[in-house]
Amino acid sequence: MAAPLLLASAIAIITPIVFYLIQSLYTRLQFKLPPGPRPLPIVGNLYDDKTVNFRCYAEWARTYGPIFSVYLDSMLDVIVNTSELAKEVLKDNDQQCAAARTLTLEKG
């Protein structure tokens, strides 16, 4: 009597974990992302983020470089931390950024 209940609860716990791992692996293989802090499931890097965001981002820039990716909540954000890179991203490659944003909005 207890065995089917135990099996059902184990399946209910393991299924979301396996789904999350497959989804995160697919996302990492699909997009070539810049380095960044390792996110937690569902909440991302919200617990790594400090109260003063620009200090936290400056610390991450020293660790991971001037361009890095973070997951705030479950959304991926790419942070550009220098004015030269921001100019290149926003002025020179604006069409690619707009196309990438459109693709992520259509998927999500």
Order of alpha helices (4+ residues) and beta strands (2+ residues): alpha-alpha-beta-beta-alpha-alpha
